[in-house]
Amino acid sequence: MAAVEDKAIPSEGPVKDRFGMTSKRAVGADERLASTGRLTQWLRRPEAGAAGGLIATIIIFALLPGASNLYSLQGSMTFLTLAAELGIIATAAALLIIAGEFDLSVGSMVGFAGVVIGLTVKYWGLPLWGGIACAFAVAILTGYVNGLIVVKTRLPSFIVTLASLYILRGLSIGITRAVTGRTQIPYILDGAPDPATAGLFNGHLLTGFFHWMGTQGWIATRTDGIPFVVGIPMSIVWWLGLTVLAGYVLTQTKYGNWIFATGGDLNAARNVGVPVDRVKIALFIYTACAATLLATIQVMEAGSADTTRGLLKEFEAIIAAVIGGVLLTGGYGTVYGVLFGALIFGLVQMGIFYTGIDTDWFKVFLGIVILMAVLVNNYIRLKALGRGGGK
Amino acid sequence: MTQAIQPAMELRGVSVNFGSVRALQDIDIKVYPGEVHCLLGDNGAGKSTLIKVLSGVHRPSKGEIFVDGKQVAFRSPRDAQDLGVATVFQDLGMISLMSITRNFFLGREPTKSSLPFSRIDKERANTIARQAMADIGIDVRDPTQAVGTLSGGERQSVAIARAVHFGAKVLILDEPTSALGVHQAAMVLKFIIEARMRGLAVIFISHNIHHAYPVGDTFTLLNRGRNRGTYAKSEISRDEVISIMSGGEDLKAVEAEIAGLLAQIGNRPSAAP
């Protein structure tokens, strides 16, 4: 499986056995191995479909009116930010799906974590970092409870987390209205100014470089000389960082091996000693924490919390994962594909806006893309197993 | 056949009850290093339950298990493996979308350092997996290919190579040839002999006497959850094994019944061309 292994070891000819004899090739003789070209090998990677889809999407929008705005520095940053916000939770969702489970409570967790930050900072008087720490503590607990119920009851995680979806959303609205009388918590940052903490989530990277590019006249600036794009938003930095980290864990460490095995065949994995329950619980905690990271970024950017934040995000995360080549039945996928999936999502969302197409069509497009992605995934999986798919 | 004094694995008076169902009753088995011990029985004889007791999936309701003369109580298959009792289950415990190497080392991945998030040493893993397979006589060109691309016999051989490599002293094979064609079954039987030559105690569970008889040294016959006797190969013929397995008299009754049926069909006018 090319996606998981970096490279095949070079063939040194037939291996000698302990008697120093060349072992006979038992089955699958050389002449029966069809030679696979580089293109075929590349196409067998699970992220191939998403990469192709991304290239197609980029080209389509380049040909449509409004392309110059969409692909300008400002436009690019906008769709990259959208992709980043989705990508942060989609990467976590992808790992969980590879391990064979779903977390439908991700979107509600985004809303709930925002409310926790808002209430603890504004009404309990906690410092900003304290509020964020509370939100992550709540996330760890939520993820742990979700995971524990799933592994102990062996109920489908789809049902268990569907319950969490409603419970968390209900708690967000109920608690916020009880405390504040409204469903929004505005001006959170005003009472607790902490630019250093907030900057971790809503700041920008390389501001000096972008300013310098502005003074050189390479990028558009306002009349006062400050560029429209002041730097790379932290959300993008978090997204790329988490993707690389998740990719490393999944493909390079034993934990990644355990994740694939847990989703690939639970009993087989358990029998060889993989702690499948701990793998699942850890990943439920990760999805809840990813949702909380997204909530923190949104709260820091908007300065307010809203109980409806993150609505339907759980489905968008699953869609990005599936577009990215993650098999819904578990056991197969990459996080780099999810990166492409999130990019397609952000690009289409902004592209439809810039081209002036009625944004109502976005959902139609999304539905079609999901269907295509699943078909492509299925094909690639069969390819990986060396069956079907013609030559 | 070399018989060491101490059995590699021994069951004494093992019984397993599932509610009111007595799946196994008073089973005594001794398996010695360097022997292939065949557990034979028809469907429902208790083979599956026995294998689950041997491999650590079930704990016996009564009785004792000894490994190398020491009494043990397995809590999980991993427990049993750590004591050198490796089981290749009928479904093989292979994950078809993962590579040969990843399957081979699953749960025991070699890492480059002991840090928590250390990389898997893939080159070493690939080389070891390839060599371990070569040792039992299979040349795998590409250990990174998915297990799902292998044939049934090859998968079986990966599972056996894995068990042997990780220091199994007792190798339990659950119906290793039942799903295979003639050629592949022969290949797997070859691995069984190879494992025996290395001094492993092999427990070979089967209902196919034609696969078990040629490679077996000792035969334990199960019927309706009871041990119907353990015999050395020299003491028992293939036909006697079949007769005891099926309950002896039962088979004669079945034969008579079939003969009767055939006679009936033969008398029908429509059967004549």
Interface residues (C-beta under 8 A of the other chain):
Chain A: M1 A2 V4 E5 D6 K7 A8 I9 S11 P14 V15 K16 D17 R18 S23 K24 R25 A26 V27 G28 D30 L33 Y248 V249 Q252 T253 K254 Y255 N257 W258 F260 A261 G264 D265 N267 A268 A269 R270 N271 V272 G273 V274 L327 G331 Y332 R381 A384 L385 G386
Chain B: V57 S76 P77 R78 Q81 T87 F89 D91 L92 G93 M94 I95 S96 L97 M98 S99 T101 R102 F105 L106 G107 R108 E109 T111 F117 S118 R119 I120 K122 E123 N126 T127 R130 Q131 M133 A134 D135 I136 G137 I138 D139 R141 D142 P143 T144 Q145 A146 G148 T149 L150 S151 G153 E154 S157 Q184 M187
